[in-house]
Amino acid sequence: MTTEEATAYVKVAARLMGLSISPKYLPGVVENWQRLEVIASLVTEFPLSENLEAAPIFEP
């Protein structure tokens, strides 16, 4: 996602949540959003087999 796309996304998401982001802080919020996007991609892009089934009981 480009910086322009991330900025547009942050502005729309903030508006939908009823939040206002000061123009002074917007670049920092966008930068953090882009960092979160990279971190989340480690999980969302992890390849999973089609044959996996969820465990019925979680045991740490």
mmCIF file of the C-alpha atoms, coordinates in Angstrom:
data_MODEL
# 
_entry.id   MODEL 
# 
loop_
_atom_site.group_PDB 
_atom_site.id 
_atom_site.type_symbol 
_atom_site.label_atom_id 
_atom_site.label_alt_id 
_atom_site.label_comp_id 
_atom_site.label_asym_id 
_atom_site.label_entity_id 
_atom_site.label_seq_id 
_atom_site.pdbx_PDB_ins_code 
_atom_site.Cartn_x 
_atom_site.Cartn_y 
_atom_site.Cartn_z 
_atom_site.occupancy 
_atom_site.B_iso_or_equiv 
_atom_site.pdbx_formal_charge 
_atom_site.auth_seq_id 
_atom_site.auth_comp_id 
_atom_site.auth_asym_id 
_atom_site.auth_atom_id 
_atom_site.pdbx_PDB_model_num 
ATOM 1  C CA . MET A 1 1  ? 0.000   0.000   0.000  1.00 0.00 ? 1  MET A CA 1 
ATOM 2  C CA . THR A 1 2  ? 1.416   3.364   -0.973 1.00 0.00 ? 2  THR A CA 1 
ATOM 3  C CA . THR A 1 3  ? 1.608   6.230   1.500  1.00 0.00 ? 3  THR A CA 1 
ATOM 4  C CA . GLU A 1 4  ? -1.212  7.967   -0.357 1.00 0.00 ? 4  GLU A CA 1 
ATOM 5  C CA . GLU A 1 5  ? -3.418  4.851   -0.152 1.00 0.00 ? 5  GLU A CA 1 
ATOM 6  C CA . ALA A 1 6  ? -2.591  4.380   3.528  1.00 0.00 ? 6  ALA A CA 1 
ATOM 7  C CA . THR A 1 7  ? -3.419  8.021   4.240  1.00 0.00 ? 7  THR A CA 1 
ATOM 8  C CA . ALA A 1 8  ? -6.769  7.698   2.490  1.00 0.00 ? 8  ALA A CA 1 
ATOM 9  C CA . TYR A 1 9  ? -7.516  4.476   4.387  1.00 0.00 ? 9  TYR A CA 1 
ATOM 10 C CA . VAL A 1 10 ? -6.630  5.993   7.772  1.00 0.00 ? 10 VAL A CA 1 
ATOM 11 C CA . LYS A 1 11 ? -8.800  9.047   7.075  1.00 0.00 ? 11 LYS A CA 1 
ATOM 12 C CA . VAL A 1 12 ? -11.803 6.939   6.051  1.00 0.00 ? 12 VAL A CA 1 
ATOM 13 C CA . ALA A 1 13 ? -11.375 4.490   8.946  1.00 0.00 ? 13 ALA A CA 1 
ATOM 14 C CA . ALA A 1 14 ? -11.112 7.347   11.442 1.00 0.00 ? 14 ALA A CA 1 
ATOM 15 C CA . ARG A 1 15 ? -14.235 8.977   10.028 1.00 0.00 ? 15 ARG A CA 1 
ATOM 16 C CA . LEU A 1 16 ? -16.176 5.688   10.223 1.00 0.00 ? 16 LEU A CA 1 
ATOM 17 C CA . MET A 1 17 ? -15.141 5.281   13.879 1.00 0.00 ? 17 MET A CA 1 
ATOM 18 C CA . GLY A 1 18 ? -16.008 8.866   14.717 1.00 0.00 ? 18 GLY A CA 1 
ATOM 19 C CA . LEU A 1 19 ? -12.396 9.811   15.425 1.00 0.00 ? 19 LEU A CA 1 
ATOM 20 C CA . SER A 1 20 ? -10.650 12.982  14.434 1.00 0.00 ? 20 SER A CA 1 
ATOM 21 C CA . ILE A 1 21 ? -6.938  12.918  13.709 1.00 0.00 ? 21 ILE A CA 1 
ATOM 22 C CA . SER A 1 22 ? -5.157  16.235  13.833 1.00 0.00 ? 22 SER A CA 1 
ATOM 23 C CA . PRO A 1 23 ? -3.216  16.985  10.642 1.00 0.00 ? 23 PRO A CA 1 
ATOM 24 C CA . LYS A 1 24 ? -0.205  17.361  12.925 1.00 0.00 ? 24 LYS A CA 1 
ATOM 25 C CA . TYR A 1 25 ? -0.422  13.669  13.921 1.00 0.00 ? 25 TYR A CA 1 
ATOM 26 C CA . LEU A 1 26 ? -1.703  12.165  10.667 1.00 0.00 ? 26 LEU A CA 1 
ATOM 27 C CA . PRO A 1 27 ? 1.752   11.320  9.229  1.00 0.00 ? 27 PRO A CA 1 
ATOM 28 C CA . GLY A 1 28 ? 2.662   9.386   12.405 1.00 0.00 ? 28 GLY A CA 1 
ATOM 29 C CA . VAL A 1 29 ? -0.640  7.512   12.400 1.00 0.00 ? 29 VAL A CA 1 
ATOM 30 C CA . VAL A 1 30 ? -0.172  6.578   8.741  1.00 0.00 ? 30 VAL A CA 1 
ATOM 31 C CA . GLU A 1 31 ? 3.417   5.456   9.393  1.00 0.00 ? 31 GLU A CA 1 
ATOM 32 C CA . ASN A 1 32 ? 2.269   3.224   12.251 1.00 0.00 ? 32 ASN A CA 1 
ATOM 33 C CA . TRP A 1 33 ? -0.562  1.833   10.112 1.00 0.00 ? 33 TRP A CA 1 
ATOM 34 C CA . GLN A 1 34 ? 1.969   0.886   7.430  1.00 0.00 ? 34 GLN A CA 1 
ATOM 35 C CA . ARG A 1 35 ? 4.151   -0.834  10.055 1.00 0.00 ? 35 ARG A CA 1 
ATOM 36 C CA . LEU A 1 36 ? 1.152   -2.783  11.327 1.00 0.00 ? 36 LEU A CA 1 
ATOM 37 C CA . GLU A 1 37 ? 0.341   -3.808  7.775  1.00 0.00 ? 37 GLU A CA 1 
ATOM 38 C CA . VAL A 1 38 ? 3.842   -5.315  7.379  1.00 0.00 ? 38 VAL A CA 1 
ATOM 39 C CA . ILE A 1 39 ? 3.609   -7.130  10.719 1.00 0.00 ? 39 ILE A CA 1 
ATOM 40 C CA . ALA A 1 40 ? 0.131   -8.494  9.934  1.00 0.00 ? 40 ALA A CA 1 
ATOM 41 C CA . SER A 1 41 ? 1.305   -9.777  6.553  1.00 0.00 ? 41 SER A CA 1 
ATOM 42 C CA . LEU A 1 42 ? 3.530   -12.270 8.393  1.00 0.00 ? 42 LEU A CA 1 
ATOM 43 C CA . VAL A 1 43 ? 0.349   -13.939 9.632  1.00 0.00 ? 43 VAL A CA 1 
ATOM 44 C CA . THR A 1 44 ? -2.037  -13.348 6.739  1.00 0.00 ? 44 THR A CA 1 
ATOM 45 C CA . GLU A 1 45 ? 0.412   -14.538 4.082  1.00 0.00 ? 45 GLU A CA 1 
ATOM 46 C CA . PHE A 1 46 ? 1.565   -17.665 5.959  1.00 0.00 ? 46 PHE A CA 1 
ATOM 47 C CA . PRO A 1 47 ? 0.790   -20.650 3.728  1.00 0.00 ? 47 PRO A CA 1 
ATOM 48 C CA . LEU A 1 48 ? -1.688  -23.138 5.183  1.00 0.00 ? 48 LEU A CA 1 
ATOM 49 C CA . SER A 1 49 ? -2.559  -26.556 3.860  1.00 0.00 ? 49 SER A CA 1 
ATOM 50 C CA . GLU A 1 50 ? -6.090  -27.088 2.546  1.00 0.00 ? 50 GLU A CA 1 
ATOM 51 C CA . ASN A 1 51 ? -6.300  -30.228 4.732  1.00 0.00 ? 51 ASN A CA 1 
ATOM 52 C CA . LEU A 1 52 ? -5.927  -28.476 8.095  1.00 0.00 ? 52 LEU A CA 1 
ATOM 53 C CA . GLU A 1 53 ? -8.671  -28.775 10.682 1.00 0.00 ? 53 GLU A CA 1 
ATOM 54 C CA . ALA A 1 54 ? -9.157  -26.632 13.738 1.00 0.00 ? 54 ALA A CA 1 
ATOM 55 C CA . ALA A 1 55 ? -8.321  -28.340 17.024 1.00 0.00 ? 55 ALA A CA 1 
ATOM 56 C CA . PRO A 1 56 ? -11.466 -28.951 19.100 1.00 0.00 ? 56 PRO A CA 1 
ATOM 57 C CA . ILE A 1 57 ? -9.615  -28.072 22.325 1.00 0.00 ? 57 ILE A CA 1 
ATOM 58 C CA . PHE A 1 58 ? -6.772  -25.597 22.778 1.00 0.00 ? 58 PHE A CA 1 
ATOM 59 C CA . GLU A 1 59 ? -3.956  -26.982 24.888 1.00 0.00 ? 59 GLU A CA 1 
ATOM 60 C CA . PRO A 1 60 ? -0.969  -24.639 25.324 1.00 0.00 ? 60 PRO A CA 1 
# 
